Each structure stands twice: as C-alpha cells, then as structure tokens.
C-alpha cells in the first residue's frame, strides 16, 4: 500500500449517474439539464388542477433539485472517499426536510414579484461570485466560499440565507482563516426584506448556530477507520514513536482505494469528537462539521500543569518522554500575531478550540507553551497566551542544534537528543514574558558588558576641565539640570562643554536654544572652536580675528556637529514638539546630546485641574524617558525664581522657578555662578557648584572654579589657589 496523495481523486460521487433509468440523467450537458428543468417547472405550475398527480410532480421537483446540485454529496476531505453514503451537507436542514413544492393556490402576482426580486438578487450575488442556483429561499445553504474556496480541504463552510421573498441575502464563511461575511438587497426600498435580514441578525449569527446544531456524531465505524498497518507503524518508529504510544493515543488509519492516510482521532470523555488526517506529503485535513478541541484533551483532565504543542506528532513525542499531560492544537499555527484585539468567544473562529476546552484550561495553574521555534510557532504561543493569560504561561526554549540553528519542535529533540533531553527541556521551561515585567536574568548580558567596560563610557565622558572631572562626568542617557542667576554664563558654559565633548569623543548635538539668535549662537560656538574672536572690536582687543578660511572651516564644523530645533511659528514650542524633533535628530544624524535652553521659553499649557508641580513632574518624566531610551544626554536650563534680599551668593537648586521636582527628578544638578564682587575674587572667575549626582560612578557633590576668557568665550581651569572668599556651595 502507499500513502494517499492529497491531490489525487479516487472517486467521483456522481460517476454512477449514468446507471440511473431516469431520462434526466441521459442529458449530456448542464445547460441542457437546466433548460429541461425549466420545462418541467413550467409543467408543474400549469398542471395544478390534478391533485392525483401530486406525488409524481413532487418526485419531478426533487429530481430537478438534485440535478441542479441542491444536495451535492460533500466529502470529508479534499480526497474523495469511496463511501457512497453522504456525510456532508448542502443545507443546514437535513435531506429529509427537502422543501415541498410551492402551494398551487399561490397568488400569481406575489409569485411574479418574488421571482423578479430573486432574479435581481441572483444577478447581484453572481457579481460577488456567489451562485444561488441550488439555494432555496427561506433556508440556509452550505456552499463553497467564493472568497477562500474552502481552503485545501474544499470545506463547504459558507452559510447563505435568502429571505423567503427573495429580496435579501446574508452570508458568512465560518472557515477560521476566512470569515467573509456580508449582506445585500435586491431593491433598496424593499422593507420586508430588511425585516427578514433583521430577524436573521437578531438570532446572533444563525449560521453558526446551525453549524453547532449540525455537528456530526461520528464513530470509528462510520468513518471506516482501521488499525495501523506495519508500514505506518514503521514510519512512526523512524520518528522514535513506539507502537505502544500509538495505541494509547488511538492513532489509526483510513484506506482510500489502495492508499492510506494516518488518522489522528480526537476523543473527549471516551467519545470520538473529530478526526484529522495526514498524508505522506504532510497535507492535513479534518472531518467536516465536527467540534474543534485539543488533541489528547482527556490527558489533561484535572491537570494543574498543561503542555500545549503545535502538532499531533509532537504530542506523541511528549508521551515517549513520559509527559502525558500534553495536548496539541488542531489547526496548526498562524503566520504572525494578529494586530487586532482578541475577539469575543463566538467570533474567535481560528481559536475556537480554546473556548471549547476552557473548562480544562481554567483548572490549570501553569500552562507550558511548547510550540515550534519558528515564527508561526512563536505567533501561536503569543495568541494562546493572549487568551489564557500570560501570567500563568511558561514557554519552552528549544536547545541549539548547532552554532546557528535550534531544534524546531518536540519530535526533533526526541529524535536527536532522546526522551530524557526532551523531558529536561520541558522541566526547564521559562516564565512567559509579560510586557514591562522582567527578571534580572534578562539583563545579565548588559550587566556583564558594563562590568567589562564594553560600553565605553562607564564612568562618563570627561568634561575637559581637570578640576571638574572629579565631580561631574557626562553619562549617556542622563538628565542634567543647569541653573543660575541671569548673566552667570549658564549657556556659555554649556556651549564650551559641548565643544570639549566634540573634540574628545566626537559627539554631535541637537540645540533648542530659544534665547539665542542663530547668528549669535553660531558666533559663540565658532569663537570657542577656533579660539579666536569673530570680530575685531572692543571685546576682542588686539587679538587677531579669525580669517575667512578659518571661518569656512568653522562653518563646516558647525554644520557637522550641531542640529538646530527651532519653531518657525509665532507660538511657543511644547516639550513634546522638542522631544519629537530630538528623536528624529538621534535617528537621522546620530546626535548624543540635547540642550533645552531655557525652560521658561517653552509652552507650558496644562489642564485646568493640574498644578504646576504636577505638570513639571510629568514633563521631566518625558524628558528622562527620552534620554534613557535613546542614550542621549539632556542638558535642561532652568532659571531660578526672583530671589528676595539676594546677597550675591549662588542660588540653590530648590530656588528654580516652578517646582522642587527639578532637583528631585534630575540625575545631575549644577549651579553656574559668576562672581560680581571684586572684593570677593576675580570678576571672571566662574564657580561650578555640583549640587546633585545620582550616579556615584560618574561624580560627586562639590565645587570647581573655571576662568572665563571674554575674548574667545573659552573656559579653563583656574589656578590652584584661585577661589572666592565667600562661597555657599
């Protein structure tokens, strides 16, 4: 014997029609049959006076219906079975309920109107690819879906209902991968047909109800299943699945002529519920109109731990490893995770088996997902976890096959590593990931890289001033708040720091500096970079001005290093606007730093019931998340509130206007203070007060002194003994 190929057709259910004695079966073509049927229908309507010939007319009526395909024999799979007994359906009513011929006392005017509506409706449905020649108004009909063609199994899962007056139609394909549904009317003004459609809709999708009502009762005998032959047993033996396991799980076969297909029987409570077939080419099909459940559902009755695999052979492989509390999904895996929300139970067609088995799943405290390691397998795991709850899901990670690939599923592990290895893999299942909930183990690789200094800036980037490097270093992804009284040199100091960072490590920066004109800001940066004044004037003294060539070099440097965030509208920019553009600068230009200068130049509209403190807290949270997610250091300049009875000493971080959250939420807090009292020290001496450092690896609290060069705008370390006489840092 040989396995059945899924494309082979061994039997034509209509092949014996030629043996019928009825004259209808001698007609050679379908068009001829159709025209002949019209003649007999005409004869039926014109011979209503003779009640004695009713049975003959009814026989003719039914014969015509059969010739038109009203009751086609539906095979259980793509492969045509040899059994003559029909096991499918053409209508959601039984064959015994074949509609009787219309009453002969019917009003001719109503009949003509109904016929006209039906003809219009037929034309509309034909445009959609729906053929209603075999359909009876007022009843459901099961057809081949014109959209999905019934899939590989050619399943007649397309339910069509036509209103009794022929003026409306509603349809739904119940195949999990299709789900096409819709409705149409013959005439827009036909209110009676609208009412018919409304009655159908109010019954909550009668097609599905009809399908549930028509779930077939099957047995081993009715499906003509057989015990496994030696050839099939040998096939499983090659996959290390024993005959004992096959018998325990009731694996059988079905013969089609001289060929066989493997039959996986789906039992629940000892009763056969469904059957799935597999041919040699790994093509699968299932018995139609049977309930979707897990394969091996009885093995998890009352189990606290449940293992779910992707295929029946994986379930059998688990059994070989002594793991019996395992089930397989009936329909395989989806290509990817759906982007839509999980539908309701009655609409969740693809995963209806989960809802049908929910009583078994609800009793389990742990569900181990051992689906295939490929993309569809992982998508299936996610879809199951979405429905049963990620919090009680675990996942199996298949071991490596080599340096590149992993084993795909349970059977591969069984075949190559053995049953003990398979059991160990299941025992070592990991918690299923939940968005936002992690273990430290998930970050061990990052901790290792940090320990071995593989990031490159573990201690931060030095500022370029030796006196300050012991207190403050620039760490990627942190937020530094810079404050100081007006004209203290906050912006000048930040510009000088950026120039130093660019010179030492090549960082690029995004500048949102709303207090500076572009040309003025460009001049200040160029002077610091070229170490020469931009102009020959009162502040430049006798120092040589930068040449045209140096200007051109400096302009190229400006263009390569800085990217400007500027609003072209009259309205003030919001913090979200700034961060969105900064994100683009990070992704497009690779910037490593963002300067927002100052806070009070942004639009700070807030909700009527929101305090300024609450607003500042939320705003700084956004800034910190941006910095962390993009590895970008942010300098945020914030002015202090108006100081009462100010003595000339540096302000405190808590003096910042708006909220104490500026000091509470930042990673680093720095006060820039310039001496204004000649008696207290040099006028150009700048005091850098480091008031907060969250990361002790990068610095500590303290103060440093820098000298400011008014000609070039540069800052340099002050002499060792140069300090202010009075300092509050």
ABEGO torsion letter per residue (X at the ends): XBBBBAABBABBAAAAAAABABAAAABABAAAAAAAAAAAAAAAAAAAABAAAAAAAAAAAAAAAAAAGABBBBBABABBBABABBABBABABBAAABBBBBBAABBAAAAAAAAAAAAAAAAAAAAAGBBAAABBBGBBBBBBBAAAGGEAAGBBABBBBBBAAGABBBBBBABAABGBBEBBBABAABAAAAAAAAAAAAAGGAAAAAAAAABBBBBAAAAGBBBBBAAAAAAAAAAGBBAAAAAAAGBBBBBBEABBBBBBBBBBGGBBABBBBBBAAGBBBBBBGBBBBBBGAAAABGBABBBBBABAAAAAAAAAAGBABBBBBAAEBBABBBABBBBBAAABAAAAAAAAAAAAAAABABBBBABBABAAAAAAAAAAAAAAEAAABBBBBBBBABAABBBABAAAAAAAAEAAAAAAAAAABBBBBBBGBBBAAAAAAAAAAAAAGAAGAAAEBBAGBAAAAAABBBBBGBBBBBBEBBGAGAAAAAAAAAAAAAAAAGBBBBBBBAABBAAAAAAAAAAAAAGBBABBBAAAEABBBBBAAAAAAAAAAAAAABBBBBBABABBBBAAAAAAAAAAAAAAAGBABBBBOBAAABBABBBAABBAAAAAAAAAAAAAAAAAAAGBBBBBBBBBBBBBGBAGBBBBAAABBGBAAAAAABABBBBBBBBABAAAEBAABBBBBBABBABAAAEBBEBBBBBBBAAAGBBBBBBAABBBABBAX
